[in-house]
C-alpha cells in the first residue's frame, strides 16, 4: 500500500509540474531571431514596385523576462538589404502560453520608422522556443512568421577561432530570375543549394556548392570567402564564387549568427534572399 501511495503521489507531482502555467519570466534570455515570409517591396525595389516579395531577417534579440526587449537585425526585402532596430518592444505571456508583442522598427540606414507592429506569440518548452505570427504590420501588407530560439539565459561571447572545420551547407529561398537572364521580366522563383565547405581561422576557406535556381542547375566553387565574427556571436560572410565550366562569377555578403561553440551557423542570404545553414562535420 505504501508503495502504491508513493507511486501515486509521484505521478501526481509530475502531472502538477507538467501542468504549471506559463509566465512572463519564461520568455527571458538571448534569442536567435528569424523572420520570413512576404513583404510589400514598395520603393525599395525599382524593378518590382508595389509587389509582394520574399523577405527574410536574422539576428539577436534579448528579452528581459519582465515584458521588454531589444534587438537589431539585418533583413532583405526581395534582395534589398536593410538593418532594422526594435523601438519600444513590449510583450506579454498568458498562463496558457499564448502571448503578444507590440513594437516599431527603425530602419537604421534611413531613420524611417515602421509600425507599430503586432505579433501573436506561442511560448514553448519553458520559453526555449517562441513562435510568432505578424497580425498587424502597420499598413505595410507584410505576411511574416517569426521564431525566437533561446541561445542562453544571459549574454554570450564569441570569437573567430570558434569557426573552424569542415561544414555541410544547405540553403533555400527565392531568386529574381532576371539575375540569371537580364533580358527576361523580373520574377521570383525557388532556389535551393547543397554543398561542403572548409572554414579555416587562418583564412584559407574553400568549398563547392550545387545550386538549382528556378530550375537552372549549376555548380560553383568558392573563389574567395572571409568570415568576420563579432563578440555578440553575429558576423558577416563575404564571398566570390566561380561557376564551374564558365568564366562567370557571383559575389555577395551574408549575415550570420554563430551557434554553440561554432558547430552551427544560421545565415541570412541577402541577394538572392533566403536562409542558409552550416553544420560542422569534423574538426581537423
KOLLO-97465 format. One record per residue (C-alpha): residue in one letter; x, y, z. Coordinates in steps of 0.5 Angstrom, whole numbers, plus 500, padded with zeros to 3 digits. Example, Ala and Ser with C-alpha at 12.3 -4.5 7.8 and 13.67 -1.06 7.14 Angstrom:
2
PT residu east north up
PT a 525 491 516
PT s 527 498 514
// end
This chain:
284
PT residu east north up
PT x 500 500 500
PT x 506 505 502
PT x 509 503 495
PT x 503 505 491
PT x 501 511 495
PT x 509 513 494
PT x 508 512 486
PT x 501 516 486
PT x 504 522 490
PT x 510 522 485
PT x 506 521 479
PT x 501 527 482
PT x 507 531 483
PT x 510 530 476
PT x 503 532 473
PT x 502 538 477
PT x 509 540 475
PT x 508 539 468
PT x 501 543 468
PT x 505 549 471
PT x 502 555 467
PT x 507 560 463
PT x 509 566 466
PT x 513 573 463
PT x 519 570 467
PT x 519 564 462
PT x 521 569 456
PT x 528 571 458
PT x 535 571 455
PT x 539 572 449
PT x 535 569 443
PT x 537 567 436
PT x 531 571 432
PT x 529 569 425
PT x 523 572 421
PT x 521 570 414
PT x 515 571 409
PT x 513 576 404
PT x 513 584 404
PT x 511 590 400
PT x 517 592 397
PT x 515 599 395
PT x 520 604 393
PT x 526 599 396
PT x 526 595 389
PT x 525 599 383
PT x 524 594 378
PT x 518 591 382
PT x 515 597 385
PT x 508 595 390
PT x 510 588 389
PT x 510 583 395
PT x 517 580 395
PT x 520 574 399
PT x 523 577 406
PT x 528 574 411
PT x 531 577 417
PT x 536 574 422
PT x 539 577 429
PT x 540 577 436
PT x 534 579 441
PT x 534 580 448
PT x 528 579 453
PT x 529 581 460
PT x 523 577 463
PT x 519 583 465
PT x 516 585 459
PT x 521 589 455
PT x 526 587 450
PT x 531 590 445
PT x 535 588 439
PT x 538 590 432
PT x 538 585 426
PT x 539 585 418
PT x 533 584 413
PT x 533 583 406
PT x 526 585 402
PT x 527 582 395
PT x 534 582 395
PT x 535 589 398
PT x 539 589 405
PT x 537 594 411
PT x 538 594 418
PT x 532 594 423
PT x 532 596 430
PT x 527 595 435
PT x 524 601 438
PT x 520 600 445
PT x 519 593 444
PT x 514 590 449
PT x 511 583 450
PT x 506 579 455
PT x 506 572 456
PT x 499 569 459
PT x 498 563 463
PT x 496 558 457
PT x 503 560 454
PT x 500 565 449
PT x 502 572 448
PT x 503 578 444
PT x 508 583 443
PT x 508 590 440
PT x 514 595 437
PT x 516 599 432
PT x 522 598 427
PT x 527 604 426
PT x 531 603 419
PT x 538 604 421
PT x 540 607 414
PT x 535 612 413
PT x 532 613 420
PT x 525 611 418
PT x 520 608 423
PT x 516 602 421
PT x 510 600 425
PT x 507 600 430
PT x 507 592 429
PT x 504 587 433
PT x 506 579 434
PT x 502 574 436
PT x 506 569 440
PT x 506 562 443
PT x 511 560 448
PT x 514 553 448
PT x 519 549 452
PT x 519 554 458
PT x 521 560 454
PT x 526 556 450
PT x 523 557 443
PT x 518 562 442
PT x 514 563 435
PT x 511 569 433
PT x 506 571 427
PT x 505 578 425
PT x 498 580 426
PT x 499 588 424
PT x 504 591 420
PT x 503 598 421
PT x 500 598 414
PT x 506 595 410
PT x 502 589 408
PT x 507 584 411
PT x 506 577 412
PT x 511 574 416
PT x 512 569 421
PT x 518 569 427
PT x 522 565 431
PT x 526 566 437
PT x 530 561 440
PT x 534 562 446
PT x 541 561 446
PT x 543 563 453
PT x 540 566 459
PT x 545 571 460
PT x 550 575 455
PT x 554 571 450
PT x 561 572 447
PT x 564 569 441
PT x 571 570 437
PT x 574 568 430
PT x 577 562 433
PT x 571 558 434
PT x 569 558 427
PT x 573 552 424
PT x 573 545 421
PT x 569 542 415
PT x 562 544 415
PT x 556 541 411
PT x 552 547 408
PT x 544 547 406
PT x 540 553 404
PT x 533 555 401
PT x 530 561 399
PT x 528 565 393
PT x 532 568 387
PT x 530 574 382
PT x 531 570 375
PT x 533 577 372
PT x 539 576 376
PT x 540 570 371
PT x 538 573 365
PT x 537 580 365
PT x 533 580 358
PT x 527 577 362
PT x 522 580 366
PT x 523 580 374
PT x 520 575 378
PT x 522 571 384
PT x 523 563 383
PT x 525 558 388
PT x 532 557 390
PT x 536 551 394
PT x 543 549 395
PT x 547 544 398
PT x 555 544 399
PT x 561 543 403
PT x 566 548 406
PT x 572 548 410
PT x 573 554 414
PT x 580 556 417
PT x 581 561 422
PT x 587 563 418
PT x 583 565 412
PT x 584 559 407
PT x 577 558 406
PT x 575 553 400
PT x 569 549 398
PT x 564 547 393
PT x 556 548 392
PT x 551 545 388
PT x 545 550 386
PT x 538 550 383
PT x 536 557 381
PT x 529 557 379
PT x 530 550 375
PT x 537 552 373
PT x 542 548 375
PT x 550 550 377
PT x 556 548 381
PT x 560 553 384
PT x 567 553 387
PT x 569 558 393
PT x 574 563 390
PT x 575 567 396
PT x 571 568 402
PT x 572 571 409
PT x 568 570 416
PT x 568 576 421
PT x 566 574 428
PT x 563 579 433
PT x 564 579 440
PT x 556 578 441
PT x 556 572 436
PT x 554 575 430
PT x 558 576 424
PT x 559 577 416
PT x 561 573 411
PT x 563 576 404
PT x 565 571 398
PT x 566 571 391
PT x 564 564 388
PT x 566 562 381
PT x 561 558 377
PT x 564 552 374
PT x 566 551 367
PT x 565 558 366
PT x 568 565 367
PT x 562 568 371
PT x 563 569 378
PT x 558 572 383
PT x 559 575 390
PT x 555 577 396
PT x 555 579 403
PT x 551 575 408
PT x 550 576 416
PT x 550 570 420
PT x 549 568 428
PT x 554 563 431
PT x 551 558 435
PT x 554 554 441
PT x 562 553 440
PT x 562 554 433
PT x 559 548 431
PT x 553 551 427
PT x 552 557 423
PT x 545 561 421
PT x 546 565 415
PT x 542 571 412
PT x 543 571 405
PT x 541 578 402
PT x 541 577 395
PT x 538 573 393
PT x 534 572 399
PT x 534 566 404
PT x 537 562 410
PT x 543 558 409
PT x 545 553 415
PT x 552 551 416
PT x 553 544 420
PT x 560 542 423
PT x 562 535 420
PT x 569 535 423
PT x 575 539 426
PT x 582 538 423
// end
